[in-house]
Every structure is written in structure tokens, then in C-alpha cells.
């Protein structure tokens, strides 16, 4: 077994055939796939460190191997002819043993209607400028939601859409819009560098794959302030937490300025999670904050603790909703169980009182 190789392309094809979202290769385990959020072992031999290393190295370039060995991490996109594209991540565990995770990037980009997205999403993408954030944990469908939003724009507007990702995931076929894809580490050295030069590339819309540091966040807000529609993601679980994360990325003396900038440039925050659906599949649960005069004042005055209650007011007019409301609706419609709603809730006591 030490000298054997996994046929990676066949394994990835098998993953697609079984509608799996993810594949995991971990030393001492069988290959594992995730279907509708549930992990399932495959009928393979236990994976040794050498089998994983040799198999994983067989599909990357020498420069990628060098980068992996230097930084101990590697993110990349991998196409399989006739199958599709995958996002790969290599990482080390257990004092130097290689492990890997692959995520399926769907062949076809879903529409907002196919995702049954809230109607307010179609209003948000009509904005000419500002910042729209889609947040949630890894695997919560952020990339798919953003791809559906850009797909809607592509079908209805003539725009230049610049994406900055690590790696590039969804590849759109230009319809009315044109796309420029920039892959961090290949086409640009960093998110920060790409955003600095983006304003010279005449984009109407900028997609930032992940706003992971102070410099990227500041550049994104600046781009939104200067007349661009900017989409981005963060790994946060609620609208208020997202604002706190952005502000806390800056030093104390800078926080007042960034709150002012954010209060003017923010359009919306969509926080989402995917919950197993009764009968199979998963349901997207959304919390939606739409910036308005009242929300902007709370951001500027550092009263984030009042944002949640403000989101509950005049919702029919504003399009806002809380995660608790979305969970209650999903339980009443019998899409998800009460137990799963409580497990995924970010406001357990409030949800308990309502259901």
C-alpha cells in the first residue's frame, strides 16, 4: 500500500456522481465524503501518509509543491475534464503528515430563483455602489449565493465584474457582462495588492473572495465609497458580529473612522447557514441587515448591541429579517426539525420562546 496511488480524478468523479460537496483525505482514515452535510466513509483501504502525499502531489505543479512545503498550506482550483472544477486545500497534521480537502464547484451557476433566495437580493444587486457582505461558517453556501447574485447581474446588466479569489471558484460565461478573474498567488500576490490596482482596471463590480485582514477590509470599504459595487465574505454568524469583526480589525484610534466609513458604504449583510432538510438536501437560512438611516447611526455611534432590535422594525418596508424569524418559518413549513433549528440558532433563548 505504501507505493500505491489513489486515482484522484476517478475519486473526484465519484464524489460528483454521489452529489458530495466535499472529500477528505486524512492519514489513518478511509477517504470520506460529505453528502448534504453528513460525512460518510468510502469503502477504501486506510490511507497511509505516503499514499496521501504521492496522490496529492500527482495533481499539482512543482511550484505548488514548493509553496506547500514552504508555507505548510496550499489553496488551488483543480479542473477534471468531463467532470468539473474543484477547490483543493492541502494542509499538514500530526507533526508533518499531509492531509487534503476538496470541495466541488458546481458546473452550472444557479439563479437566485432556483436557490429560492429572498426577493430583496434582486434589489440589492441593482445598487450602483456600496458594500454587500455574505457571511457564515465554512460550507454555509456563501460562494454559491454570491455566484447567483453575479449570475443575475450577468443576465441583466452590462458591467465589468472583477473577481479576486484564492482560488477562483465559479467561472461565469459572459452574457451581458464581462468578467476578469484574478487568482491570488497566480495573477496577483495578495488581496491587498489586487484591490489597490483594481481601481485602475475600470471595474463596475468587485468580488473579494475573503476579507481576511485589516488592509483588505479597508481597501474594500474604500472601493465601495468610490463608486463601485463590492461583494465580499467573512466568517461570521450574524450581522452585528460582522460589524464588530470589521471594526475590531483596526486599532482603537482608527475605529471611529472605519465606523464612519462603514456606515456610509455598507448596503447589506446577509448571514446564512445550511441546515439538513426533512427528506434530504439542505435549506438556506438567512439573516438580512439592510443599511438605512437608523442602522447607519447605530454603527457610527458604536451601538451595535441595538442593531438586532432595529432589524425587527418595519420589516415589510425594509426587507430585513433575523435568523430566528427564518428558523421559525422553516420549522412551521416542516422544512427542518425543531431540534436542528435550536442547534443552529445564534439566539437560542429567543427561538425557544417562539417555538
C-alpha positions in Angstrom: 0.0 0.0 0.0 2.9 2.4 0.7 3.7 2.7 -3.0 0.1 2.8 -4.3 -1.6 5.9 -5.6 -5.2 7.0 -5.4 -6.5 7.8 -8.8 -7.5 11.3 -7.9 -9.6 12.1 -11.0 -11.6 9.0 -10.5 -12.2 9.8 -6.9 -13.3 13.3 -7.6 -15.6 12.0 -10.4 -17.1 9.5 -7.8 -17.6 12.4 -5.5 -19.6 14.3 -8.1 -21.7 11.2 -9.1 -22.8 10.9 -5.5 -23.7 14.6 -5.1 -21.0 15.1 -2.4 -19.9 18.6 -1.6 -16.6 17.6 0.0 -13.9 15.0 0.0 -11.4 14.5 2.9 -8.1 12.6 2.8 -6.7 12.2 6.3 -3.9 9.9 7.5 -5.1 6.8 9.3 -8.7 7.1 7.8 -10.5 5.9 4.8 -11.5 8.6 2.2 -14.5 10.5 3.5 -17.1 12.4 1.5 -19.8 14.8 2.8 -23.3 14.5 1.3 -26.0 17.0 2.4 -23.8 17.9 5.4 -23.2 14.3 6.6 -19.8 12.6 6.5 -19.6 9.1 5.0 -16.6 6.7 4.8 -15.8 5.2 1.5 -15.0 1.5 1.0 -11.3 2.1 0.6 -8.2 0.9 2.5 -7.0 3.0 5.4 -4.9 5.9 3.9 -1.2 6.0 4.9 0.8 9.2 4.9 2.8 8.1 1.8 -0.4 7.3 -0.2 -1.9 10.7 0.5 1.3 12.6 -0.3 2.0 10.7 -3.5 -1.6 11.0 -4.6 -2.0 14.7 -3.8 1.4 15.6 -5.4 0.3 13.8 -8.6 -2.1 16.6 -9.5 -0.1 19.8 -8.6 2.8 21.6 -10.2 6.4 21.8 -9.0 5.8 25.4 -8.0 2.7 24.5 -6.0 4.7 21.7 -4.2 7.4 24.3 -3.3 4.8 26.7 -2.0 3.1 23.9 0.1 6.4 22.9 1.6 7.3 26.4 2.5 4.0 27.7 3.8 2.5 24.4 5.0 -0.8 25.3 3.3 -2.0 25.3 -0.3 -5.2 26.5 -1.8 -5.8 25.8 -5.5 -8.5 25.1 -8.1 -8.3 21.8 -10.0 -10.4 21.1 -13.2 -11.2 17.5 -14.2 -12.1 17.1 -17.9 -15.7 16.0 -18.3 -16.3 16.2 -14.5 -16.0 19.8 -13.3 -13.9 22.1 -11.1 -12.8 21.5 -7.5 -11.3 23.7 -4.8 -8.5 22.0 -3.1 -6.7 22.6 0.2 -3.6 20.8 1.4 -2.5 21.1 5.0 -0.3 19.2 7.5 -1.4 17.3 10.6 0.2 15.1 13.2 3.7 16.6 13.0 4.2 16.7 9.3 1.7 14.4 7.7 -0.2 15.7 4.6 -4.0 15.9 4.6 -6.3 17.3 1.9 -9.9 18.6 1.5 -11.6 19.1 -1.9 -14.8 21.0 -2.5 -17.0 20.5 -5.6 -17.6 23.7 -7.5 -21.0 23.2 -9.3 -20.8 23.1 -13.1 -23.9 25.3 -13.6 -24.4 28.5 -11.7 -27.8 28.6 -10.0 -30.2 31.5 -10.3 -31.5 33.4 -7.3 -34.9 31.9 -8.1 -33.5 28.4 -8.2 -32.0 29.0 -4.8 -35.3 30.4 -3.5 -33.4 33.4 -2.3 -35.3 36.2 -0.6 -36.7 38.8 -3.0 -34.6 41.6 -1.5 -31.5 40.0 -3.1 -32.6 41.1 -6.5 -33.0 44.7 -5.2 -29.5 44.7 -3.6 -27.7 43.8 -6.9 -29.3 46.8 -8.6 -27.2 49.1 -6.4 -24.5 51.1 -8.3 -22.1 51.3 -5.4 -21.6 50.1 -1.8 -20.6 47.0 0.1 -22.6 43.8 0.2 -21.3 41.1 2.6 -22.3 37.5 2.6 -21.2 35.8 5.8 -21.3 32.4 7.5 -19.2 29.5 8.5 -17.2 27.4 6.0 -19.7 25.3 3.9 -22.6 27.7 4.5 -23.1 28.4 0.8 -21.6 31.9 0.7 -19.8 31.4 -2.6 -23.0 29.9 -4.2 -25.1 32.9 -3.1 -22.6 35.4 -4.4 -22.3 33.4 -7.7 -26.1 33.5 -8.1 -26.1 37.3 -7.5 -23.4 37.8 -10.1 -25.2 35.5 -12.5 -28.3 37.7 -12.2 -26.3 40.8 -13.0 -24.6 39.0 -15.9 -28.0 38.3 -17.4 -29.5 41.8 -17.0 -26.7 44.4 -16.9 -23.7 45.4 -19.0 -21.0 45.5 -16.3 -17.3 44.8 -15.9 -17.0 42.4 -13.0 -13.6 41.8 -11.4 -13.2 38.9 -9.1 -10.3 38.5 -6.6 -10.3 35.0 -5.2 -8.0 32.3 -3.7 -8.6 30.3 -5.7 -11.1 31.4 -8.4 -14.2 29.2 -8.0 -17.2 29.8 -10.2 -16.5 30.6 -13.8 -19.3 32.6 -15.5 -19.9 32.6 -19.2 -20.2 36.2 -20.2 -23.7 37.2 -21.3 -24.3 40.9 -20.9 -21.4 41.5 -18.5 -17.6 40.7 -18.9 -15.6 39.0 -16.2 -11.9 39.4 -15.2 -10.7 36.7 -12.8 -7.7 37.3 -10.6 -6.3 34.3 -8.7 -4.3 35.3 -5.7 -0.7 33.8 -5.8 -1.0 33.3 -9.6 -2.4 36.5 -11.1 -1.6 38.8 -8.1 0.4 38.5 -4.9 -2.3 39.3 -2.4 -5.9 40.5 -2.0 -4.5 43.8 -0.8 -2.3 44.3 -3.9 -5.2 43.3 -6.2 -7.6 45.7 -4.6 -5.1 48.6 -4.8 -4.7 48.1 -8.5 -8.4 47.3 -9.1 -9.5 50.9 -9.4 -7.2 51.3 -12.4 -8.9 48.4 -14.2 -12.3 50.1 -14.7 -14.5 47.6 -12.8 -18.1 48.3 -12.1 -18.3 45.4 -9.6 -15.6 43.8 -7.5 -15.9 40.4 -5.8 -13.5 39.7 -3.0 -13.3 36.0 -2.1 -12.4 36.7 1.5 -11.9 39.8 3.6 -9.4 38.3 5.9 -7.3 41.2 7.2 -7.3 44.9 8.0 -5.7 46.0 4.7 -8.2 44.0 2.6 -11.2 45.3 4.6 -10.0 48.9 4.4 -9.4 48.6 0.6 -12.9 47.0 0.1 -14.6 49.8 2.0 -12.7 52.5 0.1 -13.6 50.9 -3.3 -17.3 50.9 -2.2 -17.0 54.5 -1.2 -15.5 55.5 -4.6 -18.4 54.3 -6.7 -18.0 50.6 -7.0 -20.4 47.8 -6.0 -18.3 45.5 -3.8 -19.2 41.9 -2.8 -17.2 40.2 0.0 -17.3 37.4 2.5 -16.4 37.0 6.2 -16.6 34.0 8.5 -19.1 35.5 11.0 -22.5 34.2 12.1 -24.6 37.4 12.4 -24.9 40.9 11.1 -23.9 42.5 14.4 -20.9 40.1 14.8 -19.8 41.1 11.3 -19.7 44.8 12.1 -17.8 44.0 15.3 -15.3 41.9 13.4 -14.7 44.7 10.8 -14.3 47.4 13.4 -12.1 45.2 15.7 -9.7 44.6 12.9 -8.5 48.2 13.4 -6.6 49.9 16.2 -8.5 51.9 18.8 -7.6 55.3 17.2 -8.8 54.1 13.8 -12.1 52.5 14.8 -14.1 55.7 14.8 -13.0 56.5 11.2 -13.8 52.9 10.0 -17.3 53.0 11.7 -18.0 56.3 9.8 -16.8 54.8 6.5 -18.8 51.6 7.0 -22.0 53.5 8.0 -21.9 55.2 4.6 -20.6 52.5 2.3 -22.5 49.4 3.7 -25.5 48.3 1.7 -26.3 45.0 3.4 -25.1 42.0 5.4 -26.5 38.5 4.6 -25.6 35.9 7.2 -26.5 32.4 6.3 -26.3 28.8 7.2 -27.3 25.5 5.6 -29.4 23.1 7.6 -30.4 19.5 6.7 -33.8 19.4 5.2 -36.5 16.9 6.1 -36.5 14.3 3.4 -33.0 15.2 2.1 -31.0 18.1 0.9 -30.3 21.3 2.8 -32.2 24.6 3.5 -30.6 28.0 3.4 -31.5 30.1 6.5 -30.8 33.9 6.1 -30.4 36.8 8.4 -30.6 40.0 6.4 -29.5 43.5 7.5 -30.2 46.4 5.2 -28.4 49.6 5.9 -30.7 52.6 6.4 -30.6 55.9 8.4 -31.2 54.2 11.7 -28.7 51.4 11.2 -26.0 53.8 10.0 -26.5 55.9 13.1 -26.0 52.9 15.3 -22.8 51.9 13.5 -21.4 55.4 13.8 -22.3 55.7 17.4 -20.9 52.3 18.3 -24.3 51.0 19.5 -24.1 47.6 17.8 -26.0 46.0 20.6 -29.1 47.9 19.4 -28.8 46.7 15.8 -30.7 43.4 16.3 -33.8 45.2 17.8 -33.7 47.7 14.9 -33.7 44.9 12.4 -37.0 43.7 13.8 -38.8 47.0 13.0 -40.8 47.8 9.8 -39.5 44.6 8.1 -42.1 44.7 5.4 -40.7 48.0 4.3 -37.0 47.4 4.9 -36.6 43.7 3.8 -34.7 42.9 6.9 -35.2 39.7 8.9 -33.5 37.9 11.8 -32.1 34.4 11.8 -34.7 33.5 14.4 -37.6 34.5 12.1 -36.1 32.5 9.3 -35.7 29.4 11.5 -39.3 29.7 12.9 -40.7 29.9 9.3 -38.6 26.9 8.2 -39.9 24.8 11.2 -43.5 25.8 10.6 -43.2 24.9 6.9 -41.8 21.5 8.1 -38.6 22.1 6.1 -36.4 21.4 9.2 -36.9 19.9 12.6 -37.3 21.9 15.8 -34.1 20.2 17.2 -32.0 21.3 14.2 -33.3 24.8 14.4 -32.3 25.1 18.0 -28.9 23.6 17.3 -28.1 26.1 14.5 -29.6 29.1 16.3 -27.5 32.1 17.2 -30.2 33.3 19.7 -31.2 30.1 21.5 -33.5 31.6 24.2 -35.4 33.7 21.7 -36.0 30.8 19.4 -37.1 28.6 22.4 -39.7 31.2 23.4 -41.1 31.3 19.8 -41.3 27.6 19.0 
